[in-house]
């Protein structure tokens, strides 16, 4: 069967198993990563570039050298403030001016690196925020993947009470009814918007009008399609046309939407502008959800 090229969206992290399932149906797969990030594939050597293409932002969008130190300092701060780190930081960096309500550690960190929003131009400010946002989203996805893997192992085990319950009672693990799809990294709308904005800010210039964007996150799919509901009819794609041999999908699931064009007013939104005219696919591989 002829495979369709696709771009991973907006993930910068992918497990080896997910990559293998995606490449069964889509190739080449393009993965975009911010500067200063290690390889996007967990536990795997990078595939041949004819199959997997990893690209970084344009050189003019490379953050200054002190970015790595800023990221390291913030990650250390976040490890000590897990109850507020990620959401608080994204909220703080979304403001044009840092408020007095912003935790002083974050304000001090930005000032020490010469990146206070009052002291830099818009391009430098955006470059910093976009990179930080995607690095933090990458870390969060990696952490949640680890949680999902632990849950999957526990769900396959018998209940620890199996040897002590009455005959005839169920001894299956109480975790087996849990869905792995409930643990997604990007569940909050304002977080999704910031991540999409950062992704398009760094990589939007690489995209063509009719590219296929592939996501593993149902919340991203819902967020994107809902953005277009009041701006034109969404056209579902026949899966048999997208995948000529549907039986090859096995247990994998594909949901796709052809996003419409926009009016001039709607195109003022940079996220809508970049999504306009593209196909977005939700891919759910075996073992996901």
C-alpha positions in Angstrom: 0.0 0.0 0.0 1.1 3.6 -0.7 2.0 5.4 2.5 1.0 9.0 3.1 3.6 11.5 4.4 2.7 13.2 7.6 4.1 15.6 10.2 3.9 14.8 13.9 1.9 17.5 15.6 2.5 19.2 18.1 4.5 16.4 19.9 8.2 16.6 20.2 8.3 13.2 22.0 7.5 9.8 20.7 8.0 6.3 22.0 9.7 3.6 19.9 6.4 1.6 19.8 4.3 4.5 18.6 6.9 5.4 15.9 6.8 1.8 14.6 3.0 1.8 14.5 2.8 5.2 12.7 5.4 4.1 10.1 3.3 1.1 9.3 0.8 3.6 7.7 2.5 6.9 7.3 6.0 7.7 5.8 8.0 9.7 5.7 7.2 11.1 9.1 8.5 14.6 9.8 9.2 15.5 13.5 10.0 19.0 14.5 12.1 19.7 17.6 13.2 23.0 19.3 16.9 23.8 19.6 18.8 22.1 22.5 16.6 19.1 22.6 17.8 15.5 22.5 16.4 13.1 19.9 12.6 12.9 19.9 12.4 9.1 19.9 12.4 7.3 23.3 14.8 4.3 23.4 15.5 4.1 19.6 18.2 4.9 17.2 17.2 7.5 14.7 15.6 5.9 11.6 16.7 6.5 8.1 16.0 10.1 7.0 14.0 8.8 4.1 11.5 7.4 6.7 11.9 9.8 9.6 12.9 13.4 9.1 13.9 15.5 12.2 14.0 19.2 11.7 14.9 22.1 13.9 13.8 25.8 13.7 15.5 28.2 11.4 18.8 29.5 12.6 17.4 32.9 13.2 15.0 31.4 15.8 17.8 29.8 17.8 17.7 31.1 21.4 20.8 32.7 22.9 23.4 30.6 24.6 22.0 31.2 28.1 18.8 29.4 27.1 20.2 26.0 28.3 21.1 27.5 31.7 17.6 29.0 32.0 16.0 25.7 31.1 18.1 23.8 33.6 17.4 26.3 36.4 13.7 26.3 35.7 13.5 22.5 35.6 15.3 22.4 38.9 12.8 25.0 40.3 9.9 23.0 38.9 11.1 19.7 40.5 10.8 21.5 43.9 7.5 23.1 43.1 5.6 20.4 41.2 2.2 21.6 42.3 2.5 24.9 40.5 5.5 24.9 38.2 4.3 24.0 34.7 0.9 25.8 34.7 2.3 28.8 36.6 5.2 29.2 34.3 3.2 29.0 31.1 0.7 31.5 32.6 3.5 33.9 33.5 5.2 33.7 30.1 1.9 34.3 28.3 1.7 37.8 29.8 3.2 40.8 28.0 4.6 42.2 31.3 5.4 40.1 34.3 3.1 40.9 37.1 3.8 41.2 40.8 1.7 38.0 41.3 4.2 36.0 39.3 6.3 33.9 41.6 9.5 35.8 42.3 11.7 32.9 41.4 10.4 32.9 37.8 10.7 36.7 37.5 14.2 36.6 38.9 15.2 33.8 36.6 14.1 35.6 33.5 15.8 38.8 34.6 19.1 37.1 35.3 19.2 35.7 31.8 18.6 39.1 30.3 15.2 37.9 29.0 12.7 40.1 30.9 10.0 41.0 28.5 10.5 44.7 29.2 14.1 44.5 28.0 14.0 42.6 24.7 12.2 42.9 21.4 9.2 40.8 20.5 11.3 38.4 18.4 13.7 37.5 21.2 10.8 37.3 23.7 8.8 34.9 21.5 11.8 32.8 20.6 12.5 32.2 24.3 8.9 31.5 25.2 8.3 29.1 22.3 11.4 27.1 23.2 10.7 26.9 26.9 7.1 25.9 26.2 8.0 23.0 23.9 10.8 21.8 26.1 8.4 21.7 29.1 5.7 20.0 27.1 8.2 17.4 25.9 9.2 16.8 29.5 5.6 16.5 30.6 4.8 14.0 27.8 7.8 11.9 28.7 6.8 11.9 32.4 3.2 10.9 31.6 4.3 8.2 29.2 6.3 6.7 32.1 3.1 6.8 34.3 1.1 5.1 31.5 3.7 2.3 31.2 3.5 1.6 34.9 -0.3 1.6 34.8 -0.3 -0.8 31.8 2.0 -3.2 33.7 -0.2 -3.0 36.8 -3.3 -3.6 34.7 -1.9 -6.8 33.3 -1.2 -8.2 36.8 -3.7 -10.1 39.0 -5.1 -8.3 41.9 -2.9 -8.5 45.0 -6.0 -9.9 46.8 -6.3 -12.9 44.4 -5.1 -15.4 46.9 -7.4 -14.2 49.7 -10.7 -13.6 48.1 -13.6 -16.1 48.1 -13.9 -18.6 45.3 -15.9 -17.3 42.3 -15.1 -13.6 43.0 -13.2 -11.7 40.4 -9.5 -11.5 40.9 -8.7 -9.3 38.0 -6.6 -6.2 38.6 -8.8 -3.2 39.7 -6.8 -1.1 37.3 -7.9 -3.0 34.1 -10.9 -0.8 33.5 -8.8 2.3 33.4 -8.1 3.8 30.0 -4.6 4.9 29.2 -6.1 7.6 27.1 -7.3 9.4 30.2 -3.7 10.5 30.9 -2.9 13.1 28.3 -0.3 15.8 28.6 -2.3 18.6 27.0 -5.7 18.5 28.7 -6.2 22.3 29.4 -7.4 24.5 26.5 -5.1 27.4 27.4 -2.1 25.0 27.6 -3.0 23.5 24.2 -3.2 26.9 22.7 0.2 28.0 24.1 1.8 24.8 22.8 0.2 25.1 19.3 1.3 28.7 19.2 4.9 27.8 20.1 4.9 24.9 17.6 3.7 27.1 14.7 5.9 30.0 15.8 9.0 27.9 15.4 8.0 25.6 12.6 5.0 27.2 10.7 7.3 28.5 8.0 8.3 25.0 7.0 4.7 23.9 6.3 2.9 23.9 3.0 -0.8 24.6 2.5 -2.0 21.0 2.3 0.3 19.1 4.7 -1.1 16.3 6.9 -0.6 16.9 10.6 -0.7 13.7 12.8 -1.5 13.9 16.5 -1.7 11.2 19.1 -3.6 13.4 21.5 -7.4 13.4 21.3 -7.6 16.7 23.2 -5.5 18.4 20.5 -7.8 16.9 17.8 -10.9 18.2 19.6 -9.4 21.6 20.2 -8.4 22.1 16.6 -11.7 20.9 15.1 -13.7 23.0 17.5 -11.8 26.1 16.5 -13.2 25.7 13.0 -16.8 24.8 13.8 -18.0 28.3 13.5 -15.8 29.1 10.6 -16.9 26.6 7.9 -17.9 23.1 7.4 -15.4 20.4 8.4 -15.1 17.7 5.8 -14.4 14.2 7.0 -12.0 12.2 4.9 -13.0 8.7 3.8 -10.5 6.4 5.6 -10.4 4.1 2.6 -9.1 6.9 0.4 -6.6 7.9 3.0 -5.6 4.3 3.6 -6.2 2.2 0.4 -6.0 -1.1 2.3 -8.0 -0.6 5.4 -7.4 -4.1 6.7 -3.7 -3.2 7.1 -4.8 -0.8 9.9 -5.4 -3.8 12.2 -6.4 -2.4 15.6 -5.0 1.0 14.9 -7.6 3.8 14.6 -7.5 6.8 12.3 -9.8 9.8 12.6 -9.2 12.6 10.1 -10.5 16.1 9.3 -9.9 18.3 6.3 -9.8 21.8 7.8 -11.4 24.6 5.7 -10.0 27.8 4.4 -10.7 31.0 6.4 -11.9 34.5 5.9 -9.5 37.4 6.1 -10.6 38.2 9.7 -10.1 34.6 10.8 -6.7 34.5 9.3 -5.5 37.1 11.8 -5.3 34.3 14.4 -1.8 32.8 13.8 -2.9 29.3 14.8 -6.0 29.3 12.5 -3.8 30.8 9.8 -1.4 27.9 9.9 -4.1 25.2 10.3 -6.2 26.5 7.4 -6.5 24.0 4.5 -4.5 21.3 6.2 -5.6 17.7 7.1 -5.3 16.7 10.8 -5.3 13.1 11.8 -5.8 11.5 15.2 -3.8 8.3 15.2 -4.5 5.8 18.0 -2.1 2.9 17.8 -2.4 -0.5 19.5 -2.0 -0.1 23.2 -3.0 3.6 23.2 -6.2 4.1 25.2 
